[in-house]
Amino acid sequence: MTSPYRMTSPYHLPAGRAADGPYAVAVTPEHAGWGHAELRVLELPAGASHTFDTGDSEWIVLPLGGGCTVTAVDDFGHDTFRLTGRDSVFDGVSDFAYVPRDARTTVFAPAGGRFALAGARCTRRLPARHGPAAGVPVELRGSGACSRQVNNFAAAGVFACDRLIAVEVLTPGGNWSSFPPHKHDEHRPGEESVLEEIYYFEFAAHEGVPGLGYQRVAPSGHGRGTDVLAEVRGGDVVLIPDGWHGPSMAVPGHHMYYLNVMAGPDPERAWLISDHPDHAWVRGTWPDQPVDPRLPLYTAPSP
């Protein structure tokens, strides 16, 4: 299959390379060469709306900046959710909306904004729902230079979906996320899941200077032998069909954000990973180190 994107790596899509129409990012399973996970980033000016058919995918509409109203219409009825949103991904946890497959969905932004549409091909139709910001578990993972914050808004076991798993990760400047390197490219019940994964990046600027980071993916001996070492900037995407992924490195002075969108063919919707055997010992050092005092960057609002 010939990719529609111009790129230096088939797995690193710099900002703008995956744009399509109203979407600043549009990654479909066909473009990625896999079967389930997909991501769109929709940018709307004030007073604008966008309508799309969910098709055979379930979707979560997640404000990255701004608020919106999400309406889903299908044979089962009509649902409308008002999302308060947030100023930016570095300013707070956001509420979100889940819309099912086989529905017609409209996103309306009275004041404009940017919205992630995280999707996954699925078979079951679940009801449309609002996910309140106050219900998002905020986890501090790791310690020392491996400290990061995870907003588990659509983690397995937190929010019900058929296939989709999605979380946000915030890494203080100078820290390493996704470390030790891990993988999820083998079906080993109770031990490891098969999950395709998309990373979408944003960075906090300092005095108007945009941030950047680095992403590593190394071959695991399974799948395509994915091998990536990329300098990533705001709006970039990294596709991970397989392989050891991590670290995700934030340069000093610039906090890093990434949205993880995952889905796969396994019968159980679960995030089960294997650590790289050369680096798994790092987890054992975490209890002896304090969590980075800059975390949490923010917390979920009280119910």
C-alpha positions as CSV (number, residue, x, y, z in Angstrom):
1,M,0.0,0.0,0.0
2,T,1.3,3.5,-0.9
3,S,1.1,5.9,2.0
4,P,-0.6,9.3,1.3
5,Y,1.9,11.0,3.6
6,R,5.3,12.4,2.7
7,M,7.6,11.3,5.5
8,T,11.2,10.3,6.3
9,S,10.0,7.3,8.4
10,P,6.8,5.3,7.9
11,Y,6.2,5.5,11.6
12,H,7.0,9.2,12.5
13,L,4.6,11.7,11.0
14,P,5.8,15.3,11.6
15,A,3.1,17.9,12.1
16,G,1.1,18.5,8.9
17,R,2.2,15.3,7.2
18,A,-1.0,13.5,8.3
19,A,-3.4,16.4,7.7
20,D,-6.5,15.8,5.7
21,G,-9.3,18.4,5.1
22,P,-10.5,19.7,8.4
23,Y,-8.2,17.4,10.4
24,A,-4.7,18.5,11.4
25,V,-4.1,14.8,12.0
26,A,-6.0,11.9,10.3
27,V,-4.6,8.5,10.9
28,T,-6.8,5.6,9.8
29,P,-6.1,1.9,10.1
30,E,-5.7,1.8,6.3
31,H,-3.0,4.5,6.4
32,A,-1.2,2.9,9.4
33,G,-1.4,-0.5,7.8
34,W,-3.1,-2.2,10.7
35,G,-6.6,-3.1,11.8
36,H,-8.0,-1.1,14.7
37,A,-6.6,2.2,16.2
38,E,-7.2,5.6,14.6
39,L,-6.8,9.2,15.5
40,R,-8.0,12.5,14.2
41,V,-7.3,16.0,15.5
42,L,-10.0,18.5,14.6
43,E,-9.4,22.3,14.6
44,L,-12.5,24.5,14.5
45,P,-12.7,28.3,14.4
46,A,-15.3,30.0,16.6
47,G,-18.8,29.2,15.8
48,A,-17.9,26.3,13.5
49,S,-19.1,22.7,13.5
50,H,-18.0,19.4,11.9
51,T,-20.1,16.4,11.3
52,F,-18.8,12.9,10.6
53,D,-20.2,9.3,10.5
54,T,-18.6,7.0,13.0
55,G,-18.9,4.0,10.7
56,D,-17.7,0.8,12.2
57,S,-15.6,2.6,14.8
58,E,-16.3,3.8,18.4
59,W,-14.9,7.3,19.2
60,I,-14.0,9.5,22.1
61,V,-14.1,13.3,21.5
62,L,-11.5,14.8,23.9
63,P,-10.9,18.6,24.0
64,L,-7.3,19.5,23.7
65,G,-8.0,23.2,23.9
66,G,-11.5,24.8,24.1
67,G,-14.9,23.4,24.8
68,C,-17.6,22.0,22.5
69,T,-21.0,20.4,22.2
70,V,-21.1,16.8,20.9
71,T,-24.3,15.4,19.3
72,A,-24.7,11.8,18.3
73,V,-27.7,10.6,16.3
74,D,-28.5,7.0,15.4
75,D,-31.3,4.4,15.2
76,F,-31.4,4.3,19.0
77,G,-31.9,8.0,19.6
78,H,-30.3,11.4,20.0
79,D,-27.7,12.3,22.6
80,T,-26.1,15.7,23.2
81,F,-23.2,16.4,25.6
82,R,-21.7,19.8,26.5
83,L,-18.0,19.5,27.1
84,T,-16.4,22.2,29.3
85,G,-12.9,21.4,28.0
86,R,-9.8,23.3,29.0
87,D,-7.5,26.0,27.8
88,S,-4.7,23.5,26.9
89,V,-3.5,20.1,27.7
90,F,-1.2,21.6,30.3
91,D,-4.1,23.4,32.1
92,G,-6.3,20.6,33.5
93,V,-8.1,17.3,33.1
94,S,-10.9,17.5,30.5
95,D,-14.3,16.0,30.3
96,F,-15.0,14.0,27.1
97,A,-17.8,12.3,25.1
98,Y,-18.0,8.7,23.9
99,V,-19.9,8.1,20.7
100,P,-20.7,4.7,19.3
101,R,-20.3,3.1,16.0
102,D,-23.0,3.5,13.3
103,A,-23.9,7.1,14.4
104,R,-23.8,10.5,12.9
105,T,-21.8,12.9,15.1
106,T,-21.5,16.7,15.2
107,V,-18.9,18.6,17.1
108,F,-19.8,22.3,17.6
109,A,-17.3,24.8,19.1
110,P,-18.9,28.2,20.0
111,A,-15.5,29.7,20.9
112,G,-13.4,27.5,18.6
113,G,-10.9,24.9,19.7
114,R,-8.9,21.7,19.0
115,F,-10.3,18.3,19.6
116,A,-8.8,14.8,19.5
117,L,-11.1,12.1,18.1
118,A,-9.6,8.8,19.4
119,G,-11.1,5.8,17.6
120,A,-11.0,2.1,17.2
121,R,-12.7,-0.3,14.8
122,C,-15.1,-2.4,16.9
123,T,-18.0,-4.9,16.8
124,R,-20.2,-4.0,19.8
125,R,-22.3,-0.9,20.0
126,L,-22.2,0.7,23.4
127,P,-24.3,3.7,24.5
128,A,-23.2,7.3,24.0
129,R,-22.0,8.8,27.2
130,H,-20.4,11.8,28.9
131,G,-17.1,11.3,30.8
132,P,-16.8,13.9,33.5
133,A,-13.4,15.4,34.3
134,A,-14.0,14.7,38.0
135,G,-14.2,11.0,37.2
136,V,-10.8,10.8,35.5
137,P,-8.2,8.9,37.7
138,V,-4.9,10.9,37.8
139,E,-1.9,8.6,38.4
140,L,1.6,9.5,39.2
141,R,3.8,6.8,37.7
142,G,7.5,6.2,38.3
143,S,9.8,8.3,40.4
144,G,12.9,10.5,40.1
145,A,13.7,11.2,36.5
146,C,11.1,8.6,35.4
147,S,8.2,10.5,37.1
148,R,5.2,11.3,34.9
149,Q,1.5,11.9,35.2
150,V,-1.1,9.7,33.6
151,N,-4.7,10.8,33.1
152,N,-6.5,7.4,32.7
153,F,-9.7,8.8,31.2
154,A,-10.4,5.8,29.0
155,A,-8.0,3.2,30.4
156,A,-9.2,-0.5,30.5
157,G,-11.2,-1.0,33.7
158,V,-11.9,2.8,34.0
159,F,-14.2,3.6,31.2
160,A,-16.2,1.0,29.2
161,C,-15.4,0.7,25.5
162,D,-15.4,-2.2,23.1
163,R,-11.8,-2.0,21.8
164,L,-10.5,1.5,22.5
165,I,-8.0,2.3,25.2
166,A,-6.8,5.9,25.6
167,V,-4.8,7.8,28.2
168,E,-2.9,11.1,28.5
169,V,0.7,11.3,29.7
170,L,2.4,14.5,31.0
171,T,6.1,14.4,31.5
172,P,8.0,17.3,33.2
173,G,10.8,18.8,31.3
174,G,14.0,16.7,31.5
175,N,12.2,13.5,32.5
176,W,11.8,10.2,30.7
177,S,8.4,8.5,30.1
178,S,7.5,5.1,28.7
179,F,10.5,3.8,30.6
180,P,11.6,1.0,31.1
181,P,10.9,0.2,27.4
182,H,7.9,-2.1,27.1
183,K,5.9,-3.9,24.4
184,H,2.5,-5.3,23.7
185,D,2.8,-7.2,20.4
186,E,2.2,-10.8,21.5
187,H,-1.0,-12.5,22.6
188,R,-0.1,-14.2,25.9
189,P,-3.2,-14.4,28.0
190,G,-2.8,-12.8,31.4
191,E,0.7,-11.5,30.5
192,E,0.7,-9.5,27.3
193,S,-1.8,-7.9,25.0
194,V,-1.6,-7.2,21.2
195,L,-2.3,-3.5,20.9
196,E,-1.6,-1.1,18.1
197,E,-0.6,2.3,19.5
198,I,-0.6,6.0,18.4
199,Y,1.4,8.7,20.2
200,Y,0.3,12.3,19.6
201,F,2.6,15.0,21.0
202,E,2.3,18.5,22.3
203,F,4.9,20.6,24.3
204,A,4.8,23.5,26.6
205,A,6.6,26.6,25.3
206,H,9.0,28.7,27.3
207,E,9.0,32.4,26.6
208,G,7.5,31.7,23.2
209,V,10.0,29.0,22.3
210,P,8.3,25.7,21.4
211,G,9.5,22.5,23.1
212,L,10.6,19.2,21.7
213,G,11.4,15.7,22.7
214,Y,12.6,12.3,21.5
215,Q,10.8,9.0,20.9
216,R,12.5,5.6,20.6
217,V,10.9,2.4,19.3
218,A,13.2,-0.7,18.9
219,P,12.5,-4.0,17.2
220,S,11.2,-6.8,19.5
221,G,11.5,-9.7,17.1
222,H,7.8,-9.6,16.4
223,G,5.7,-8.0,13.7
224,R,7.4,-5.5,11.4
225,G,10.6,-4.9,13.2
226,T,9.6,-1.3,13.9
227,D,12.7,0.9,14.5
228,V,12.3,4.6,15.3
229,L,14.5,7.3,16.8
230,A,12.7,10.6,16.2
231,E,12.9,14.2,17.3
232,V,9.2,15.0,18.0
233,R,7.5,18.4,18.2
234,G,4.0,19.7,18.8
235,G,1.5,18.0,16.5
236,D,3.8,15.1,15.6
237,V,2.5,11.5,15.6
238,V,4.4,8.3,16.1
239,L,2.8,5.0,15.0
240,I,3.7,1.8,17.0
241,P,2.5,-1.4,15.4
242,D,5.0,-3.5,17.5
243,G,8.3,-3.3,19.2
244,W,9.9,-2.0,22.5
245,H,8.7,1.6,22.9
246,G,10.4,4.0,25.2
247,P,11.8,6.2,26.3
248,S,9.8,9.3,25.5
249,M,12.2,12.1,26.5
250,A,11.2,15.6,27.3
251,V,14.0,18.2,26.9
252,P,14.7,20.3,30.0
253,G,12.5,23.4,30.3
254,H,9.6,22.0,28.3
255,H,6.9,19.8,29.7
256,M,5.8,17.1,27.2
257,Y,2.3,15.8,26.6
258,Y,1.2,12.8,24.6
259,L,-2.1,11.2,23.9
260,N,-1.9,7.4,23.7
261,V,-4.6,5.7,21.5
262,M,-4.5,1.9,21.6
263,A,-6.7,-0.9,20.2
264,G,-6.1,-4.5,19.1
265,P,-7.6,-7.9,18.1
266,D,-7.4,-9.7,21.4
267,P,-10.8,-10.8,22.9
268,E,-10.0,-9.1,26.2
269,R,-9.7,-5.3,26.3
270,A,-6.6,-5.1,28.5
271,W,-3.3,-3.2,28.7
272,L,-0.9,-5.9,29.5
273,I,2.8,-5.2,28.8
274,S,6.2,-6.8,28.9
275,D,9.2,-4.8,30.1
276,H,12.5,-5.0,28.1
277,P,14.6,-7.5,30.0
278,D,17.7,-5.2,29.9
279,H,15.9,-2.4,31.7
280,A,13.1,-3.9,33.8
281,W,15.2,-3.6,36.9
282,V,14.6,0.2,36.8
283,R,11.1,-0.3,38.3
284,G,12.7,-1.7,41.4
285,T,14.5,1.6,42.1
286,W,11.3,3.7,42.2
287,P,10.4,3.0,45.8
288,D,13.8,4.5,46.9
289,Q,13.3,7.8,45.1
290,P,10.8,10.6,45.5
291,V,8.3,11.4,42.8
292,D,9.2,14.6,40.9
293,P,7.9,17.5,43.1
294,R,6.6,19.2,40.0
295,L,3.9,16.6,39.8
296,P,1.0,16.5,39.5
297,L,1.0,19.3,37.0
298,Y,-2.7,19.5,37.8
299,T,-5.4,17.2,39.3
300,A,-8.9,16.3,38.3
301,P,-11.6,18.6,39.7
302,S,-13.6,17.5,42.7
303,P,-16.9,15.7,42.0
